[in-house]
Amino acid sequence: MPTIDEMVSRGLRAHLAAATDAERLGWKVAFNTAAVQERLGLTSSLVARLTRRTLEPAEAPHRLNGSTRVALEAEVAVQLGRDVVADAGPDAAAAAVEAWAPAIEIVEFNRPLSELESILVEGVFHRALRLGPAAAPAPGVDLRGVVARVRHAGSQLCEVDAGEATGDVSEVLLHLARLLALHGERLARGDVVILGSMNPVAFAQPGTEFSLDLAGIGAVSVGLTD
């Protein structure tokens, strides 16, 4: 029976090798909540590649095509204006952030969590991504005090402090840089990084809308159809 570390290493290696640089968009923080990490036996969040194939135009509805376990995640996206190397310090990581934006990741829970290696190979449930308008980041890329309001199916789903929900942006980027370096990859100029879900699980329902408003930054939404 392989260990958790062995499954993570094999899964990430296979996943990262599958996409070409021509499709490269960036990265997603995966399994960013303590409850999921504890359940899986992880000691930290993981990473998955994002490609331009799944980046959807903000104004178009998302078609569920009969899928039943599609969920929506409100996130903060950061765009890098320079590389973040594994041995950089927090100040250098903060200075690498050129812009940030509200984002919605659409995921599909098509495997049980027990199939960790396969989940990693397939990009950790990723289905699609919506990005809102980009804005200049605050000094030190500090999200503390930025209120994230999430609405789903006509009701407010949650209101959270984006900094508390995502963690320190510089530390998140450095963690990803170190993790990627172990597998021959890097955080590079132009990459978009989404920092992890800020809301409780919200399953998609046809005919409804899911939206995120990041106070002082911007908003993004997605309508859902069959």
VMD Tcl script that draws the C-alpha trace (Angstrom):
set ca {
  {0.00 0.00 0.00}
  {1.61 3.33 -1.06}
  {1.95 6.08 1.51}
  {0.13 9.42 1.22}
  {3.40 11.09 0.21}
  {3.99 8.51 -2.52}
  {0.49 8.93 -3.91}
  {0.83 12.72 -3.88}
  {4.19 12.60 -5.61}
  {3.05 10.20 -8.33}
  {-0.25 11.98 -8.89}
  {1.28 15.43 -9.14}
  {4.10 14.26 -11.40}
  {1.66 12.67 -13.86}
  {-0.68 15.67 -13.78}
  {2.02 18.28 -14.29}
  {3.50 16.36 -17.22}
  {0.18 16.20 -19.07}
  {-0.30 19.85 -20.16}
  {1.76 21.80 -22.68}
  {3.19 25.28 -22.12}
  {1.03 26.57 -25.01}
  {-2.08 25.89 -22.90}
  {-0.62 27.26 -19.68}
  {-2.77 29.60 -17.61}
  {-1.43 29.01 -14.12}
  {-2.22 27.06 -10.97}
  {-4.91 26.30 -8.41}
  {-4.44 25.76 -4.70}
  {-6.05 22.41 -3.92}
  {-7.35 21.08 -0.60}
  {-6.86 24.39 1.20}
  {-9.16 23.65 4.14}
  {-7.94 22.04 7.35}
  {-10.89 19.63 7.48}
  {-10.13 18.14 4.06}
  {-6.39 17.97 4.77}
  {-7.05 16.10 8.00}
  {-9.42 13.67 6.29}
  {-6.86 12.90 3.58}
  {-3.85 12.75 5.87}
  {-2.22 15.80 4.28}
  {-0.08 18.32 6.11}
  {-0.67 21.20 3.69}
  {-2.52 22.25 0.55}
  {-1.55 20.84 -2.85}
  {-1.47 22.26 -6.38}
  {-2.95 21.59 -9.81}
  {-2.31 23.13 -13.20}
  {-4.81 25.47 -14.89}
  {-4.99 25.67 -18.67}
  {-6.66 28.08 -21.08}
  {-8.92 25.28 -22.33}
  {-11.13 25.62 -19.25}
  {-11.12 29.43 -18.97}
  {-14.65 30.54 -19.83}
  {-15.91 33.98 -20.91}
  {-17.44 35.79 -17.96}
  {-20.75 36.58 -19.68}
  {-21.66 33.09 -20.95}
  {-23.75 30.59 -18.95}
  {-22.09 27.40 -17.80}
  {-23.77 24.29 -19.16}
  {-24.02 21.42 -16.70}
  {-24.79 18.83 -19.41}
  {-26.59 16.55 -17.00}
  {-23.78 16.41 -14.42}
  {-25.03 16.08 -10.85}
  {-22.05 16.76 -8.59}
  {-20.84 20.08 -9.97}
  {-20.01 22.67 -7.32}
  {-18.94 26.31 -7.30}
  {-16.06 27.87 -5.41}
  {-15.52 31.58 -4.79}
  {-11.81 32.39 -4.92}
  {-9.24 35.15 -5.24}
  {-7.03 35.01 -8.33}
  {-3.60 36.64 -8.45}
  {-1.64 37.35 -11.62}
  {2.13 37.25 -11.42}
  {4.25 39.97 -12.99}
  {7.47 38.06 -12.33}
  {8.63 34.58 -11.35}
  {8.38 33.39 -7.74}
  {11.33 31.12 -6.96}
  {11.29 28.49 -4.24}
  {13.87 30.23 -2.06}
  {12.34 33.72 -2.30}
  {11.22 35.59 0.77}
  {7.72 36.91 1.54}
  {8.54 40.42 0.30}
  {9.72 39.10 -3.07}
  {6.62 36.93 -3.40}
  {4.37 39.90 -2.61}
  {6.19 42.08 -5.15}
  {5.59 39.44 -7.84}
  {1.80 39.96 -7.70}
  {0.84 42.31 -10.52}
  {-2.95 42.17 -10.10}
  {-5.72 40.28 -8.38}
  {-9.34 39.55 -9.23}
  {-12.45 37.71 -8.06}
  {-12.72 34.21 -9.50}
  {-15.14 31.31 -9.58}
  {-13.84 27.80 -10.04}
  {-16.36 25.23 -11.22}
  {-15.49 21.76 -9.98}
  {-16.98 18.31 -10.46}
  {-16.73 15.79 -7.65}
  {-16.44 12.78 -9.92}
  {-14.34 10.60 -7.59}
  {-14.41 9.71 -3.90}
  {-11.69 11.38 -1.82}
  {-10.17 7.95 -1.19}
  {-8.89 7.97 -4.80}
  {-6.33 10.67 -4.05}
  {-3.75 9.79 -6.69}
  {-6.31 9.73 -9.50}
  {-7.82 12.99 -8.25}
  {-4.41 14.65 -8.50}
  {-3.69 13.20 -11.95}
  {-6.99 14.65 -13.21}
  {-6.44 18.15 -11.78}
  {-8.36 17.96 -8.47}
  {-11.92 18.06 -9.77}
  {-11.32 21.11 -12.00}
  {-14.02 21.73 -14.63}
  {-13.91 25.44 -15.54}
  {-12.80 28.88 -14.36}
  {-14.34 32.35 -14.50}
  {-12.26 35.47 -13.83}
  {-13.64 38.87 -12.92}
  {-11.96 42.21 -13.72}
  {-8.41 42.59 -12.45}
  {-7.39 45.34 -10.00}
  {-4.11 46.56 -8.56}
  {-3.28 44.69 -5.35}
  {-3.12 46.32 -1.94}
  {0.35 46.98 -0.46}
  {1.89 43.72 0.65}
  {-0.93 41.86 -1.16}
  {-2.78 41.83 2.16}
  {-6.35 40.53 1.82}
  {-7.21 41.00 5.48}
  {-10.29 43.17 5.83}
  {-11.46 42.48 2.27}
  {-15.02 41.20 2.60}
  {-16.03 38.39 0.25}
  {-19.80 38.12 -0.24}
  {-21.01 34.98 -1.96}
  {-24.55 34.53 -3.25}
  {-26.08 31.33 -4.59}
  {-29.54 30.65 -6.00}
  {-30.89 34.01 -4.88}
  {-29.63 33.91 -1.28}
  {-26.46 34.95 0.49}
  {-24.34 31.85 1.01}
  {-21.64 33.42 3.16}
  {-19.74 36.59 4.01}
  {-16.11 36.06 4.99}
  {-12.84 37.91 5.39}
  {-10.89 36.98 2.26}
  {-7.57 37.11 4.11}
  {-8.75 34.70 6.78}
  {-10.26 32.37 4.19}
  {-7.24 32.17 1.87}
  {-4.32 32.76 4.22}
  {-1.34 35.04 3.69}
  {-0.93 35.46 -0.08}
  {2.88 35.59 0.02}
  {3.11 32.43 2.11}
  {0.65 30.61 -0.16}
  {2.72 31.52 -3.22}
  {5.96 30.45 -1.57}
  {4.43 27.13 -0.54}
  {3.33 26.50 -4.13}
  {6.74 27.55 -5.50}
  {8.50 25.05 -3.23}
  {6.04 22.29 -4.04}
  {6.32 22.87 -7.77}
  {10.12 22.98 -7.61}
  {10.11 19.43 -6.24}
  {8.46 18.35 -9.50}
  {10.51 20.45 -11.92}
  {7.92 23.23 -12.29}
  {7.74 26.88 -11.23}
  {5.52 29.89 -10.66}
  {6.26 32.08 -13.65}
  {5.56 35.58 -14.86}
  {2.08 35.70 -16.40}
  {0.72 32.81 -14.34}
  {-2.71 33.14 -12.74}
  {-3.00 31.47 -9.34}
  {-6.35 30.89 -7.63}
  {-5.95 30.69 -3.88}
  {-8.60 28.18 -2.81}
  {-12.30 28.09 -1.99}
  {-13.75 30.61 0.47}
  {-17.31 29.22 0.72}
  {-19.14 26.16 2.01}
  {-19.89 23.52 -0.61}
  {-22.44 24.91 -3.10}
  {-23.76 22.41 -5.63}
  {-24.79 23.80 -9.01}
  {-28.48 24.00 -9.88}
  {-29.77 24.71 -13.41}
  {-31.50 28.07 -13.72}
  {-29.60 29.69 -10.84}
  {-26.67 32.07 -10.49}
  {-23.58 31.98 -8.28}
  {-21.71 35.22 -7.60}
  {-18.75 36.62 -5.68}
  {-18.27 40.26 -4.70}
  {-14.85 41.15 -3.32}
  {-15.27 44.53 -1.64}
  {-13.02 47.13 -3.23}
  {-11.74 44.70 -5.86}
  {-14.59 43.55 -8.10}
  {-17.26 40.97 -8.77}
  {-17.84 37.92 -10.93}
  {-20.83 35.64 -11.48}
  {-21.87 32.57 -13.41}
  {-25.33 31.53 -14.57}
  {-26.06 27.82 -14.76}
  {-28.06 25.95 -17.40}
  {-28.72 22.30 -18.28}
}
mol new
graphics top color blue
foreach p $ca { graphics top sphere $p radius 0.5 }
foreach p [lrange $ca 0 end-1] q [lrange $ca 1 end] { graphics top cylinder $p $q radius 0.2 }
display resetview
